[in-house]
Amino acid sequence: MFYIYEHIDTDINIDELAASFGISKFHFHKVFKEYMGINLYETIKSNRLQKASSLLLTNKLSTITEIANLCGYSSQTSFIRAFKERFHQTPKDWRNGGYKEYSKLILEKSIISFYKKPDFNMLQPKIVKTTPKKMYYIRNKGYITEDAKKVWRQLLAWVYTNNIKEYDQIAIYHDNPAITPHEDCFYVAGIIPKEDIDLSNTSLPSFMTPEALYATFEIDGKIGDVLRFIQWVYHEWLPKSGFETTIKPSYAIFRKNQFLEEDEKFEGTYYIPIQYI
């Protein structure tokens, strides 16, 4: 999945990906579907279209063809056909406001619709350039509160088991939860140790966070408010900001973790990837 996200703008070669794991293409497809519950090609297609659906809203100066290329489509015709099949409207209609009704239906089915929508308009971003850091993580499909709590408890047990004293808690949002059904969202919970410690024997996978340009916001609230914030930052702040976003995911570093606190409140810094236009 990490490879797919990193190469979503390319023609992903399944043969090379299978070979990198030392298994046949057939076996690779079989194992992937058993683990993910969906075949590999559909996963790649879904990720391309979910990424495109966000870029169409935020990257106002990019043409539909440019956004299609960013998401791995070499043909605008094939992109429009796939997009219409997925969202029941053309990319142009989506960009011109069609996403609003689609988003409304997503949020009505979510627990976050039970919370009062906070006012984020007073928040002011800082612009930062991050440096790569090694992150150990658990990936979870579905932005479901109880599942997220379970994942974070597992990570906390891993921290204690490895006697890690100083660390950041990071949540990566690969999908925009305002326009992606929450059962289809991929949520990644991770730990970035701040100390030099030998973790060579750990069973948790890891990767290096990217060096990139981000706008950061200081956020706080209760479970559900993070998703409301993501909706605001993609649908309201970005289109008016003078920036465009990239295919990199957004993430949050929590000082207080909503999924580990009894009061279900959080405090943290949210990072959204940006580029100068």
Secondary structure by P-SEA (a helix, b strand, c coil): caaaaacccccccaaaaaaaacccaaaaaaaaaaaacccaaaaaaaaaaaaaaaaaaccccccaaaaaaaaccccaaaaaaaaaaaccccaaaaaaccaaaaaaaaaaacccccccccccccbbbbbbbbcbbbbbbcccccccaaaaaaaaaaaaaaaaaacccbbbbbbbbcccccccccccbbbbbbbbbccccccccccbbbbbccbbbbbbbbcccccaaaaaaaaaaacccccccccccccbbbbbbccccccccccccccbbbbbbbbcc
